[in-house]
Amino acid sequence: MAGGYLGKLLWVDLTRGRIRVEALDEDLARKVIGGYGIGVRTLFGRQAAGVDPLGPQNTLGFLTGPLTGTGAISGTRFTVVAKSPLTGCWGDANSGGCFGAYLKFAGYDGVFVAGAAEKPAYLFINDGRAELRDAAELWGKDTYETDDQLKSRLGNDTAIACVGPAGEQRSLIAGIVHGKGSVAARAGLGAVMGAKKLKAIAVKGRQKVPVADAARVQTLRRKYLPELSGRVALIKRYGTTFVTVPSAQSGDSPIKNWGGDPTDFPDPSPIGGDPLLARQLRNTGCYRCPVGCEAIMKEGAGEYRYAAGSFRPEYETVAMLGTNCLNNNVESILNMNDLCNRYGIDTISTGAVLAFATECYENGLIGKADTEGIELTWGNHRSLVAMAEKIARREGFGGVLADGVRAAAARIGRGAEQYAIHIHGQEVPAHTPLASINVATTYLTNATPARHTQGSEEHHPEGLLPEFNRRSREGRAPLHARGSNFQHALMACGMCLFVYMNLPHVEVMTEFMRAVTGWDITTEELLVTGERIANLRQAFNIREGVDPMQFNVPGRVFGRPPHRAGPLAGVTVDAERLVREYLKEMDWDPETARPSQAKLVSLGLADVARELWPAA
């Protein structure tokens, strides 16, 4: 087996209470690398189409990459995969922290969980040995309590990934939390875990991740760390919140449920990086990360008395709970961030559904009688916190909102859909295509719609896409597919996107992959591998009956109507044209977005081609 892999996958059948180990095939690993590459290849081949996302037939996977848990710079990431109950599409959620590395130290490259338990259970993996244990005492506990109780029982050298009450109650915006603040948040995969009555996965062990050339890995670290340190000063100090103020001022951030512009939120400084910096205790970071861009916060001040030890919110959280709701009270944002992490819900979706509900309230679609007396008016931070608590607990009107904006709009009716900003059920994150045109294509064509961390060329260091740069200078359409494909490879290998963005060139990842795995891999091969992963994810959706060409396109997100004022005033994105050009580049059908038979066969996916083109 190549370096970077333990060579083993764990399969857990919760219905029967059975656990088995399966060897990871090296040829499969090289073709799809890891993470959601292995995840989608496995689920496409072994899971029938049309399963209920919250039913026992939906398989939930936790997958690492070959760089995870090694000395490769920022080899920290893992991915949770399943069919999404929020969208009905392929679902994945990427996260950092220590869980991915500890899973490998426990002896496995990944875990697949099928079936559903009759009563709450947790999976304990200890140095290669795995067992299911009773979790009745943990059911109903928040993620912090669950983490504390399991560590007191199993040892502090244990990493815990768990769901909170939101996941237990199958909230479709529930995520999976580990380390009390790192969250695999998107696609509602916490609801899948809760539906299986799987409260947690606890992992520990001392197995060493094999590396083909350990000396070369260390040489590469020494070579690139000095270059990296000069590029990451801001993110090390502030996390991603250093962009909060400029993003709000430029119009990149959503304001007033995507219906406003910078003039509606003229002073974002109270929720910027410096106010958060003043409230933090210390920096922290993911496994062996040289950046350490996370932070632990002090106890809440004033009327919001959350406990010390909460993770600092990142830009997406601050923008969605701040500018998107016209909220400039930083303590309320910290409180809601802590609440979301404790209960296990996605902060992006929470901010989106709060802004949606506020606009419905402001326009008379709902009133105090619906909201149990809570006045959901723009900028009312106390009402936002009160409703966020109801969403987290699925109480009262919070139960209407707890499954995201699409479900909430259907429940409210009366034209509420016009205020529900989502793409095929997934709430749109805090970056507008008006400022970064390439996210328009990503939002609409990615197998997990409305994602900002997958498939945008601007996430790549200089040197990968000279043709893209040339096209941009000439005012021509961007060459999106190549950059998107490379980023799929990045996500699959286990490297952190934010660290990668600050490395000097793309060959850094290729060099680490060679040193860790021992493969004579090239950047071009990684591009093809990323393309293979993209086609597999798309094929999963097509087989599920998902028609990407019918995805909801919220006009506000694409500048319809355009901003009235600010740097992006009058700007509109021709999303339809971008999608057409992307489909052409990918060799996907312009009417259905189905990958061509020839493309699938050329990528070594003949079995997938037979399923998508049975009569061909």
Secondary structure as UniProt FT lines:
FT   TURN            3..4
FT   STRAND          8..13
FT   TURN            14..17
FT   STRAND          18..23
FT   HELIX           26..32
FT   HELIX           35..46
FT   TURN            49..50
FT   TURN            53..54
FT   TURN            56..57
FT   STRAND          60..64
FT   TURN            66..69
FT   TURN            73..74
FT   STRAND          78..83
FT   TURN            85..87
FT   STRAND          90..95
FT   HELIX           99..105
FT   TURN            106..107
FT   STRAND          110..114
FT   STRAND          121..126
FT   TURN            127..128
FT   STRAND          129..134
FT   TURN            136..140
FT   HELIX           143..154
FT   TURN            156..157
FT   STRAND          159..162
FT   HELIX           165..168
FT   TURN            169..170
FT   TURN            172..173
FT   STRAND          176..178
FT   TURN            179..181
FT   STRAND          182..184
FT   HELIX           186..188
FT   HELIX           189..195
FT   TURN            196..197
FT   STRAND          198..204
FT   HELIX           214..229
FT   TURN            230..231
FT   HELIX           233..238
FT   HELIX           239..243
FT   HELIX           244..250
FT   TURN            256..259
FT   HELIX           262..264
FT   HELIX           269..271
FT   HELIX           273..277
FT   TURN            278..279
FT   STRAND          280..284
FT   TURN            287..288
FT   STRAND          294..297
FT   TURN            302..303
FT   TURN            308..309
FT   HELIX           315..321
FT   HELIX           323..325
FT   HELIX           330..343
FT   HELIX           347..362
FT   TURN            363..364
FT   HELIX           368..371
FT   TURN            372..373
FT   TURN            378..379
FT   HELIX           381..393
FT   HELIX           397..401
FT   TURN            402..403
FT   HELIX           405..412
FT   TURN            414..415
FT   HELIX           416..419
FT   STRAND          422..423
FT   TURN            424..425
FT   STRAND          426..427
FT   TURN            433..435
FT   HELIX           438..445
FT   HELIX           457..459
FT   TURN            462..463
FT   HELIX           466..473
FT   TURN            474..475
FT   HELIX           480..493
FT   HELIX           497..500
FT   TURN            501..502
FT   HELIX           507..517
FT   HELIX           523..543
FT   TURN            544..545
FT   HELIX           548..550
FT   HELIX           555..558
FT   TURN            567..568
FT   HELIX           575..586
FT   TURN            590..592
FT   HELIX           597..602
FT   TURN            603..604
FT   HELIX           606..612
FT   TURN            614..615
//
